[in-house]
Amino acid sequence: MFALTAALCIGSLGANAQVKEDFVTSPNAQPGKQYPMVNSDRCVRVKVNAPEAKSVKLDIGGVRYDLVKGEDGQWIGESAPQDEGFHYYQLVIDGGNVPDPSSLYYYGTSRWGSGIDVPAADQDFYQLKNVPQGQIRELYYWSEYNETMRHCYVYTPYDYDYNLTKRYPVLYLQHGGGEDEHGWAQQGKTGIILDNLIAEGKALPFIVVMDNGTWTSFKRADGSSLNMGPRRQGAGMNLPEDWTEGFRNTLIQDIVPMIDRNFRTIADKDHRALAGLSMGGMETKEIGLRRPDVFGWLGIFSGGTISKEEADAAAGFRKNNRLTFVSYGSREVEGGRQGGDPKVLTDELNASGTKAVYYVSDQTAHEWQTWRRSLYQFAQLLWK
């Protein structure tokens, strides 16, 4: 049994390589569970009880790996080495895609499923430490624009409940496609990253609001569906014209006023930022160009960039924008990007008089490690 399962990882490392049998239980395992596991070569090992199954595979990183069935009905096996950071994964049992019953669950790829963190060389910045801890609060609120109850998470820094006269800037932080408001609070480790930065004196304390920006969840101002009407191409997606209208109206008419009513915010555009990853980065760009009077700081993570021409054409953008931060994983920009080199475009924007910063996450792709690093870098620039 051991030789068969070890061969899966050995094969991925080369014919003469030996798998390191130093697997440890992942912190993403459910309490009391031994699996999933990760070794120092970044291979992921899973084990599942499926005695009646004919075939079981581990699906991770876009590749499926066959598991081996033991006499006890347990299936076990490993992946090839994975990139550092967080990955969604699933099991494929007789052709059916199911979560691993031993892992914690995360909302991504438009459903609740399994996820695992592969240890990273720079993971110290998102590790839980004995530093003053902020809070992530869960809020339900009524949306007048959508005429429905909605849900969000709000991070408040450590001193929020101790210094009752202090007011704080706010970052509105958006998830990617197929994810929701849970993403930044869980997969993104937002609270831990900010607690560590603030404790080290690298970032100023501020509030973070994490809401659901999935564009199909909203209506248009005239009540029509966002799935109907004219469409345009954008970032490889066939999107409705003004596809951010529903979320933009909800954000500006409902979410921002609700946060300003319920928290001690500094309620002006110079102390209000908008950022997001992938789809959330695309929303940040669209909304930021349309409403620079509301959001003075923008963070676009793997979601495009703002060109000099776009900044010139957007009324009030040059006057109001304090910073545009653009980031990608290095593997996202290898070989170029459709619509122009983001570094060149960002450098041109900066040279034209609007402060812009470009950041590349080394050896990562369109994934949470890129976006954790992006938040870490962006947070150190805010309000300065």
C-alpha positions in Angstrom: 0.0 0.0 0.0 2.7 2.5 1.0 4.8 1.9 -2.1 1.8 2.3 -4.4 0.7 5.6 -2.9 4.2 7.0 -2.6 4.8 6.3 -6.3 2.2 8.9 -7.3 4.4 11.7 -5.8 7.6 10.0 -6.9 6.5 10.0 -10.4 5.9 13.7 -10.4 9.3 14.4 -9.0 11.3 12.3 -11.5 12.4 8.7 -11.9 15.3 8.9 -9.5 13.6 11.0 -6.8 12.3 9.6 -3.5 9.2 10.9 -1.9 9.8 12.5 1.4 7.7 10.6 4.0 7.5 13.6 6.2 3.8 14.2 5.7 2.0 16.2 8.5 -1.7 16.9 9.0 -2.8 20.1 7.4 -4.4 22.8 9.6 -7.2 22.6 7.0 -8.2 19.2 8.3 -11.4 19.0 10.4 -10.7 18.6 14.1 -9.7 15.1 15.0 -8.9 14.1 11.4 -5.5 13.0 10.2 -6.0 13.9 6.5 -5.4 15.9 4.3 -1.7 16.0 4.8 1.2 17.8 3.1 4.9 17.0 3.0 8.0 19.1 2.5 7.9 18.6 -1.3 4.4 20.2 -1.2 2.7 16.9 -2.2 -0.9 16.7 -0.9 -2.0 13.3 0.5 -5.7 12.4 1.0 -7.5 9.4 2.4 -11.2 8.5 2.1 -13.4 5.6 3.1 -15.3 4.4 0.0 -15.4 0.6 0.1 -18.0 0.3 -2.7 -16.4 2.7 -5.1 -14.7 1.6 -8.3 -12.6 4.6 -8.8 -11.5 7.5 -6.6 -9.3 10.5 -7.7 -7.9 13.6 -6.1 -8.6 16.7 -8.2 -6.3 19.6 -7.4 -4.5 22.2 -9.4 -6.3 21.3 -12.6 -5.0 17.7 -12.5 -6.6 14.4 -11.3 -4.6 11.8 -9.5 -5.7 8.2 -9.1 -6.0 7.0 -5.5 -5.3 3.4 -4.5 -7.8 1.2 -2.6 -6.7 -0.8 0.4 -8.2 -4.0 1.7 -10.0 -2.0 4.4 -11.9 0.0 1.7 -9.8 3.1 2.3 -8.5 5.0 -0.7 -5.2 6.9 -0.4 -2.8 8.8 -2.6 -0.9 11.9 -3.3 -0.7 14.7 -5.8 2.4 16.1 -7.5 4.1 19.0 -5.7 1.7 22.0 -5.6 2.4 25.8 -5.6 2.7 27.4 -2.3 -0.5 28.8 -0.8 -4.2 28.0 -0.7 -5.8 25.6 -3.2 -9.4 24.3 -3.7 -9.6 20.6 -4.2 -12.2 17.8 -4.5 -12.5 14.1 -4.7 -13.9 12.3 -7.8 -15.7 9.1 -6.7 -17.0 7.0 -9.5 -17.2 10.2 -11.7 -19.0 12.3 -9.1 -17.3 15.4 -7.7 -17.6 15.6 -3.9 -15.8 17.5 -1.1 -13.3 15.6 1.1 -15.2 14.7 4.3 -12.0 15.2 6.3 -11.2 18.8 5.3 -12.6 22.1 6.4 -14.9 23.7 3.8 -14.5 26.9 1.9 -16.8 28.8 -0.5 -15.2 28.8 -4.0 -15.8 27.7 -7.5 -19.5 28.5 -6.8 -19.9 26.0 -4.0 -18.8 24.9 -0.6 -15.9 22.5 -0.9 -12.5 21.4 0.3 -9.4 23.6 0.5 -5.8 23.2 1.7 -2.9 25.5 2.4 0.5 24.3 1.1 3.2 25.8 3.3 4.9 28.9 1.8 8.4 30.3 2.4 6.8 33.7 3.3 3.8 32.5 5.2 4.8 34.3 8.4 2.8 37.4 7.4 -0.5 35.4 7.5 0.3 33.2 10.5 -1.7 33.6 13.7 0.5 35.2 16.4 0.3 36.4 19.9 -0.3 40.0 18.9 -3.3 42.3 19.7 -6.2 40.8 17.9 -8.9 42.6 16.0 -12.3 41.3 15.3 -14.2 40.0 12.2 -17.9 40.8 12.8 -20.8 39.3 10.9 -23.5 41.7 9.9 -27.0 41.3 8.3 -28.6 44.4 6.9 -31.5 45.5 4.8 -30.7 46.7 1.2 -33.1 49.3 0.1 -31.8 49.1 -3.5 -32.4 45.4 -3.8 -35.3 45.2 -1.3 -33.7 42.2 0.5 -31.6 41.3 3.5 -27.9 41.0 2.8 -24.8 39.8 4.7 -21.2 41.0 5.1 -18.1 40.7 7.3 -16.4 43.7 8.9 -12.9 43.7 10.3 -12.2 46.1 13.1 -8.6 46.6 14.5 -7.6 45.8 18.0 -8.0 49.3 19.5 -11.5 49.9 18.0 -13.3 48.9 21.2 -10.8 50.6 23.5 -10.2 54.0 22.0 -13.9 55.1 21.7 -13.1 58.6 20.4 -11.0 57.4 17.4 -12.4 57.3 13.9 -11.0 55.0 11.2 -10.5 54.8 7.4 -12.4 52.0 5.6 -11.3 49.5 2.9 -14.1 47.8 0.9 -12.5 44.5 -0.1 -14.1 42.3 -2.8 -13.8 38.6 -3.7 -13.5 37.0 -7.1 -15.9 35.1 -9.4 -17.4 32.0 -7.9 -16.6 33.2 -4.4 -18.5 35.4 -1.9 -18.0 37.5 1.2 -16.5 34.5 3.0 -13.5 34.5 0.8 -11.4 37.3 2.2 -12.4 36.5 5.8 -11.4 32.9 5.5 -9.2 32.0 2.5 -7.7 35.5 2.4 -6.8 35.6 6.1 -7.5 39.3 6.1 -7.8 39.7 9.9 -4.6 37.9 10.6 -2.7 39.8 7.9 -3.8 43.2 9.3 -3.4 42.2 12.9 0.3 41.3 12.2 0.9 44.4 10.1 -0.6 46.8 12.6 1.3 45.1 15.5 4.6 45.5 13.6 3.8 49.2 12.8 3.8 48.6 9.1 0.1 49.6 8.5 -2.2 52.1 10.1 -5.3 50.7 11.8 -8.4 50.7 9.5 -11.8 48.9 9.1 -12.3 46.4 6.3 -15.7 45.6 4.8 -16.1 42.2 2.9 -19.4 42.0 1.1 -20.8 39.9 -1.8 -20.2 41.5 -5.1 -21.3 38.7 -7.4 -22.7 40.8 -10.3 -25.7 38.4 -11.1 -27.0 38.9 -7.5 -28.2 42.5 -8.2 -30.8 44.2 -10.2 -30.5 47.3 -12.5 -31.9 50.6 -11.4 -34.9 50.1 -13.7 -35.5 46.6 -12.1 -34.4 44.6 -15.2 -32.1 41.6 -14.9 -28.4 41.9 -15.3 -28.5 38.8 -17.4 -30.4 40.6 -20.2 -29.6 43.5 -22.5 -26.5 44.5 -24.6 -23.2 42.9 -23.8 -19.6 43.7 -24.2 -16.3 41.9 -24.0 -14.2 42.5 -21.0 -11.2 40.6 -19.6 -12.2 37.5 -21.5 -15.7 37.6 -20.2 -19.0 38.3 -22.1 -20.4 40.9 -19.7 -23.5 43.0 -19.9 -23.0 46.7 -20.6 -22.4 48.6 -17.3 -22.3 45.2 -15.6 -21.2 46.8 -12.2 -24.4 48.9 -12.0 -26.2 46.7 -9.6 -23.3 46.2 -7.2 -22.2 49.9 -7.6 -25.6 51.1 -6.6 -25.8 48.7 -3.7 -22.3 49.6 -2.5 -22.8 53.4 -2.7 -26.5 53.6 -1.7 -26.7 50.8 0.9 -23.3 49.4 2.1 -21.2 52.6 2.6 -24.0 54.5 4.4 -24.7 51.4 6.6 -21.1 51.2 7.6 -20.8 54.9 8.2 -23.9 54.8 10.5 -22.8 51.8 12.5 -19.0 52.3 12.8 -16.7 55.2 13.7 -15.5 55.8 10.2 -13.9 58.9 8.6 -16.6 59.3 6.0 -14.9 60.9 3.0 -13.2 59.6 -0.2 -9.7 60.4 1.2 -10.3 57.8 3.9 -12.2 55.3 1.8 -10.6 52.6 -0.4 -11.9 50.0 -2.8 -10.0 46.8 -3.7 -10.6 43.4 -5.0 -9.3 40.3 -6.7 -10.0 39.1 -10.2 -13.7 39.9 -10.7 -13.5 42.1 -7.6 -10.5 43.9 -9.2 -12.5 44.4 -12.4 -15.3 45.9 -10.3 -12.8 48.1 -8.5 -11.6 49.5 -11.8 -15.1 50.2 -13.2 -16.5 51.7 -10.0 -13.3 53.6 -9.2 -13.3 55.3 -12.6 -17.0 56.2 -12.3 -17.0 57.3 -8.7 -13.6 58.8 -7.7 -15.6 61.1 -5.4 -16.5 58.1 -3.2 -13.3 56.0 -3.3 -9.9 57.8 -3.3 -7.7 54.6 -3.1 -7.9 51.6 -5.5 -6.4 48.2 -5.3 -6.8 46.0 -8.5 -5.5 42.5 -7.8 -5.4 40.3 -11.0 -8.2 42.3 -12.5 -6.7 44.7 -15.0 -5.2 48.1 -14.8 -6.0 51.7 -15.4 -4.4 53.3 -18.4 -3.4 56.9 -18.8 -6.2 57.3 -21.4 -8.8 55.8 -19.1 -7.7 58.1 -16.3 -7.9 61.1 -18.6 -11.4 60.2 -19.8 -12.8 59.6 -16.3 -14.3 62.8 -14.9 -12.7 63.8 -11.6 -10.4 60.8 -11.4 -7.1 62.7 -11.7 -8.2 65.2 -9.0 -9.5 62.6 -6.5 -7.5 59.5 -6.8 -4.8 59.1 -4.1 -3.3 55.8 -5.2 -4.0 53.1 -7.8 -2.3 49.8 -6.8 -2.1 47.0 -9.5 -0.9 43.5 -8.9 -0.5 40.1 -10.6 1.1 36.8 -10.0 4.3 36.3 -12.0 2.8 33.3 -13.8 -0.3 35.4 -14.8 1.8 37.9 -16.7 4.3 35.5 -18.3 4.0 35.8 -22.1 2.0 39.1 -21.9 -1.5 40.0 -21.1 -4.4 40.9 -23.5 -4.9 44.6 -23.5 -1.3 45.6 -22.9 1.5 45.0 -20.4 0.1 46.0 -16.9 3.5 47.1 -15.7 3.9 49.5 -18.7 0.4 50.8 -18.3 0.8 51.3 -14.5 4.2 53.0 -15.0 2.6 55.3 -17.6 -0.2 56.2 -15.3 2.3 57.0 -12.5 4.5 59.1 -14.8 1.4 61.1 -16.0 0.8 62.4 -12.5 -1.5 59.9 -10.8 0.3 57.9 -8.2 0.3 54.2 -9.2 2.2 51.2 -7.9 2.7 47.9 -9.6 3.5 44.7 -7.7 4.2 41.1 -8.9 3.9 38.1 -6.6 6.8 35.8 -7.4 6.0 32.3 -8.6 2.2 32.4 -8.2 -0.6 32.4 -10.6 -4.4 33.4 -10.4 -4.6 32.2 -6.8 -5.0 33.2 -3.2 -1.3 33.4 -2.5 -1.1 36.2 -5.1 -4.0 38.0 -3.4 -2.8 37.6 0.2 0.5 39.1 -0.8 -1.3 41.8 -2.7 -3.3 42.8 0.4 -0.2 42.7 2.5 1.6 45.1 0.1 -1.5 47.4 -0.5 -2.3 47.7 3.2 1.1 49.2 3.9 0.5 52.0 1.4 -3.0 53.0 2.5 -3.7 56.4 4.2 0.0 57.4 3.9 
